[in-house]
Amino acid sequence: MDTKAAVIALLSVWGVGTAACLPATAEEAAIEDEGDSDNPLLNKVWVQQGESASPGTMQIFLADGTLVSDSCWETYRLSKWQQVSDTAISWEEDGMTINADISSLTADELVLSLKLGSDVVEQRFAPAVVPTVCPDMPR
């Protein structure tokens, strides 16, 4: 899955994409994902869980090294990321490197321990439920 396909998928989640382009994109993604099927982290929309998570906070770790981060309240961000080892990843955010340990990774759960200065913050994610629509923003 390339960056263009990820953005189209993200726009589709938002309800902005057109139905005419979805079947071709889904078929292309299925073909490209076959080589990365052994790593459950890749090419999946991970939605943050827990009371402290903003609605719709999500991360998509693409096989090409692009990280798509988004939520219902913020503009999406594209960052470079890398898998440092089987149990560690890092990405660039606002000119800083964020290091995280993968505490748990299955097809149904991702738990990251982010190293933020002297603090360690645990974030839990689950695969996105499709369809999902962000709630209306309060006015």
C-alpha atoms as a printed R data frame, in Angstrom:
    type eleno elety resid chain resno       x       y      z
1   ATOM     1    CA   MET     A     1   0.000   0.000  0.000
2   ATOM     2    CA   ASP     A     2   1.525   3.321 -0.982
3   ATOM     3    CA   THR     A     3   0.934   6.758  0.520
4   ATOM     4    CA   LYS     A     4  -1.655   7.638 -2.135
5   ATOM     5    CA   ALA     A     5  -3.698   4.533 -1.316
6   ATOM     6    CA   ALA     A     6  -3.509   5.329  2.407
7   ATOM     7    CA   VAL     A     7  -4.739   8.886  1.875
8   ATOM     8    CA   ILE     A     8  -7.601   7.594 -0.306
9   ATOM     9    CA   ALA     A     9  -8.477   5.061  2.413
10  ATOM    10    CA   LEU     A    10  -8.367   7.818  5.042
11  ATOM    11    CA   LEU     A    11 -10.583  10.085  2.935
12  ATOM    12    CA   SER     A    12 -12.988   7.191  2.486
13  ATOM    13    CA   VAL     A    13 -13.226   6.787  6.270
14  ATOM    14    CA   TRP     A    14 -14.049  10.495  6.421
15  ATOM    15    CA   GLY     A    15 -16.741  10.006  3.793
16  ATOM    16    CA   VAL     A    16 -14.965  12.221  1.255
17  ATOM    17    CA   GLY     A    17 -13.897   9.536 -1.247
18  ATOM    18    CA   THR     A    18 -16.032   8.489 -4.156
19  ATOM    19    CA   ALA     A    19 -17.488   5.017 -4.477
20  ATOM    20    CA   ALA     A    20 -16.161   4.697 -8.023
21  ATOM    21    CA   CYS     A    21 -12.530   4.618 -6.891
22  ATOM    22    CA   LEU     A    22 -12.909   2.262 -3.914
23  ATOM    23    CA   PRO     A    23 -13.002  -1.147 -5.638
24  ATOM    24    CA   ALA     A    24  -9.814  -0.530 -7.648
25  ATOM    25    CA   THR     A    25  -7.978   0.788 -4.579
26  ATOM    26    CA   ALA     A    26  -9.106  -2.133 -2.420
27  ATOM    27    CA   GLU     A    27  -8.005  -4.638 -5.056
28  ATOM    28    CA   GLU     A    28  -4.579  -2.973 -5.477
29  ATOM    29    CA   ALA     A    29  -4.041  -2.868 -1.709
30  ATOM    30    CA   ALA     A    30  -4.880  -6.553 -1.337
31  ATOM    31    CA   ILE     A    31  -2.269  -7.498 -3.922
32  ATOM    32    CA   GLU     A    32   0.433  -5.282 -2.409
33  ATOM    33    CA   ASP     A    33  -0.268  -6.364  1.188
34  ATOM    34    CA   GLU     A    34   0.483 -10.034  0.510
35  ATOM    35    CA   GLY     A    35   4.237  -9.587  1.074
36  ATOM    36    CA   ASP     A    36   3.716  -7.868  4.421
37  ATOM    37    CA   SER     A    37   1.152 -10.273  5.870
38  ATOM    38    CA   ASP     A    38   3.655 -11.632  8.400
39  ATOM    39    CA   ASN     A    39   3.823  -8.279 10.262
40  ATOM    40    CA   PRO     A    40   0.439  -7.452 11.874
41  ATOM    41    CA   LEU     A    41   1.583  -3.850 12.534
42  ATOM    42    CA   LEU     A    42   1.631  -2.892  8.863
43  ATOM    43    CA   ASN     A    43  -1.050  -1.435  6.606
44  ATOM    44    CA   LYS     A    44  -3.811  -1.531  9.211
45  ATOM    45    CA   VAL     A    45  -5.754   1.367 10.735
46  ATOM    46    CA   TRP     A    46  -5.010   1.245 14.479
47  ATOM    47    CA   VAL     A    47  -7.462   3.275 16.612
48  ATOM    48    CA   GLN     A    48  -6.326   4.372 20.067
49  ATOM    49    CA   GLN     A    49  -8.368   2.957 22.950
50  ATOM    50    CA   GLY     A    50  -9.018   4.338 26.427
51  ATOM    51    CA   GLU     A    51 -10.641   7.298 28.099
52  ATOM    52    CA   SER     A    52  -7.674   9.623 27.517
53  ATOM    53    CA   ALA     A    53  -7.720   9.098 23.725
54  ATOM    54    CA   SER     A    54  -9.311  11.803 21.591
55  ATOM    55    CA   PRO     A    55 -12.134  10.448 19.414
56  ATOM    56    CA   GLY     A    56 -10.855   8.703 16.294
57  ATOM    57    CA   THR     A    57  -7.152   8.927 17.172
58  ATOM    58    CA   MET     A    58  -5.517   6.552 14.712
59  ATOM    59    CA   GLN     A    59  -2.165   5.492 13.333
60  ATOM    60    CA   ILE     A    60  -1.415   3.610 10.132
61  ATOM    61    CA   PHE     A    61   2.104   2.165  9.793
62  ATOM    62    CA   LEU     A    62   2.631   1.735  6.057
63  ATOM    63    CA   ALA     A    63   5.191  -0.727  4.719
64  ATOM    64    CA   ASP     A    64   6.898   2.064  2.760
65  ATOM    65    CA   GLY     A    65   7.973   3.799  6.006
66  ATOM    66    CA   THR     A    66   5.149   6.369  6.105
67  ATOM    67    CA   LEU     A    67   3.172   6.821  9.321
68  ATOM    68    CA   VAL     A    68  -0.314   8.329  8.925
69  ATOM    69    CA   SER     A    69  -1.565   9.862 12.204
70  ATOM    70    CA   ASP     A    70  -5.012  11.393 12.552
71  ATOM    71    CA   SER     A    71  -7.953  11.992 14.856
72  ATOM    72    CA   CYS     A    72 -11.429  13.466 14.578
73  ATOM    73    CA   TRP     A    73 -10.180  16.799 15.965
74  ATOM    74    CA   GLU     A    74  -6.794  17.309 14.309
75  ATOM    75    CA   THR     A    75  -5.411  17.520 10.785
76  ATOM    76    CA   TYR     A    76  -3.704  14.338  9.615
77  ATOM    77    CA   ARG     A    77   0.101  14.040  9.787
78  ATOM    78    CA   LEU     A    78   2.447  12.065  7.544
79  ATOM    79    CA   SER     A    79   5.740  11.103  9.209
80  ATOM    80    CA   LYS     A    80   8.641   8.784  8.525
81  ATOM    81    CA   TRP     A    81   8.761   5.719 10.785
82  ATOM    82    CA   GLN     A    82  10.964   2.657 11.107
83  ATOM    83    CA   GLN     A    83  10.911  -0.656 12.904
84  ATOM    84    CA   VAL     A    84  14.136  -0.598 14.913
85  ATOM    85    CA   SER     A    85  13.770  -4.213 16.102
86  ATOM    86    CA   ASP     A    86  11.045  -6.817 16.594
87  ATOM    87    CA   THR     A    87  10.025  -4.970 19.771
88  ATOM    88    CA   ALA     A    88  10.785  -1.306 19.008
89  ATOM    89    CA   ILE     A    89   9.733   1.369 16.524
90  ATOM    90    CA   SER     A    90  10.468   5.076 16.118
91  ATOM    91    CA   TRP     A    91   9.060   7.969 14.119
92  ATOM    92    CA   GLU     A    92   9.683  11.656 13.531
93  ATOM    93    CA   GLU     A    93   7.242  14.170 14.982
94  ATOM    94    CA   ASP     A    94   7.756  17.950 15.044
95  ATOM    95    CA   GLY     A    95  11.500  17.545 14.484
96  ATOM    96    CA   MET     A    96  11.900  15.027 17.307
97  ATOM    97    CA   THR     A    97  12.317  11.269 17.258
98  ATOM    98    CA   ILE     A    98   9.676   9.375 19.217
99  ATOM    99    CA   ASN     A    99  10.891   5.951 20.397
100 ATOM   100    CA   ALA     A   100   8.379   3.302 21.413
101 ATOM   101    CA   ASP     A   101   8.588  -0.270 22.611
102 ATOM   102    CA   ILE     A   102   6.010  -2.702 21.244
103 ATOM   103    CA   SER     A   103   4.645  -4.196 24.468
104 ATOM   104    CA   SER     A   104   2.045  -6.307 22.670
105 ATOM   105    CA   LEU     A   105   1.211  -6.885 19.011
106 ATOM   106    CA   THR     A   106  -1.449  -9.250 17.747
107 ATOM   107    CA   ALA     A   107  -3.991  -9.047 14.950
108 ATOM   108    CA   ASP     A   108  -6.452  -7.575 17.497
109 ATOM   109    CA   GLU     A   109  -4.275  -5.369 19.717
110 ATOM   110    CA   LEU     A   110  -1.282  -3.040 19.627
111 ATOM   111    CA   VAL     A   111   0.232  -1.730 22.867
112 ATOM   112    CA   LEU     A   112   3.023   0.833 22.594
113 ATOM   113    CA   SER     A   113   5.162   2.218 25.415
114 ATOM   114    CA   LEU     A   114   6.261   5.645 24.232
115 ATOM   115    CA   LYS     A   115   9.472   7.042 25.698
116 ATOM   116    CA   LEU     A   116   8.754  10.756 26.137
117 ATOM   117    CA   GLY     A   117  11.746  12.260 27.928
118 ATOM   118    CA   SER     A   118  11.888  10.662 31.365
119 ATOM   119    CA   ASP     A   119   8.239   9.535 31.093
120 ATOM   120    CA   VAL     A   120   6.904   6.322 29.583
121 ATOM   121    CA   VAL     A   121   3.340   6.568 28.251
122 ATOM   122    CA   GLU     A   122   1.373   3.461 27.333
123 ATOM   123    CA   GLN     A   123  -0.993   3.677 24.365
124 ATOM   124    CA   ARG     A   124  -3.413   0.886 23.434
125 ATOM   125    CA   PHE     A   125  -4.820   0.437 19.938
126 ATOM   126    CA   ALA     A   126  -7.333  -1.850 18.258
127 ATOM   127    CA   PRO     A   127  -8.070  -2.297 14.554
128 ATOM   128    CA   ALA     A   128 -10.587   0.217 13.202
129 ATOM   129    CA   VAL     A   129 -14.197  -0.836 12.898
130 ATOM   130    CA   VAL     A   130 -15.513  -0.192  9.400
131 ATOM   131    CA   PRO     A   131 -17.531   1.874  8.800
132 ATOM   132    CA   THR     A   132 -16.594   4.549 11.317
133 ATOM   133    CA   VAL     A   133 -17.586   8.202 11.197
134 ATOM   134    CA   CYS     A   134 -16.231  10.903 13.521
135 ATOM   135    CA   PRO     A   135 -18.858  12.491 15.771
136 ATOM   136    CA   ASP     A   136 -20.014  16.032 15.003
137 ATOM   137    CA   MET     A   137 -17.782  18.655 16.602
138 ATOM   138    CA   PRO     A   138 -19.513  20.730 19.300
139 ATOM   139    CA   ARG     A   139 -20.281  24.299 18.244
